[in-house]
Amino acid sequence: MEKKENLIKPRLTVLKDDQIEKIHADSLKILSSIGVRVDSEKGRQIFAKAIGSKAVGDDIVRIPAE
């Protein structure tokens, strides 16, 4: 006998669309102003090449929103 997949997929919505957009916008602000710590020298070099060396500090990378 062939097993049939359950065609009903329950959907759970935890956040509203405007809440998701706010989280995304705030995340972009944090990444561009505070940055993220990148311990790997090679990782910082990759970021510097991709977004410019001004965005890369000793171990902090600031990622522009665009």
C-alpha positions in Angstrom: 0.0 0.0 0.0 1.3 3.4 -1.0 1.8 6.0 1.8 -0.1 9.2 1.2 1.4 12.5 2.5 -0.6 14.7 4.7 -1.9 17.5 2.4 -3.0 19.7 5.3 -0.2 21.8 6.6 -1.1 23.8 9.7 0.2 27.4 9.7 1.2 29.2 12.8 1.7 33.0 12.7 3.7 34.3 15.7 4.4 37.8 14.4 2.4 40.2 12.3 4.0 41.4 9.0 4.6 44.9 10.4 6.4 43.4 13.4 8.7 41.3 11.1 9.5 44.5 9.1 10.4 46.4 12.3 12.7 43.6 13.5 14.4 43.5 10.1 14.8 47.3 10.0 16.2 47.4 13.5 18.6 44.5 12.7 19.9 46.5 9.7 20.5 49.5 12.0 22.4 47.4 14.5 24.6 45.8 11.9 25.5 49.1 10.4 26.0 51.1 13.6 27.2 48.6 16.2 28.4 45.9 13.9 29.1 42.2 14.5 32.3 40.7 15.9 34.2 38.5 13.4 37.0 36.6 15.1 38.5 35.2 11.9 41.1 37.4 10.2 40.2 35.8 6.9 36.5 36.5 7.5 37.4 40.2 8.2 39.4 40.3 5.0 36.4 38.9 3.0 34.2 41.6 4.5 36.7 44.3 3.8 36.9 43.3 0.2 33.1 43.1 -0.2 32.1 46.2 1.7 35.2 48.3 2.1 37.9 48.5 4.7 36.3 51.5 6.5 33.6 49.1 7.7 36.1 46.7 9.3 37.8 47.4 12.6 40.1 45.2 14.8 37.4 42.5 15.2 34.2 44.4 14.5 32.5 44.6 11.1 29.8 47.2 10.4 27.6 46.0 7.5 25.8 48.8 5.6 22.1 48.4 5.1 22.2 48.5 1.3 
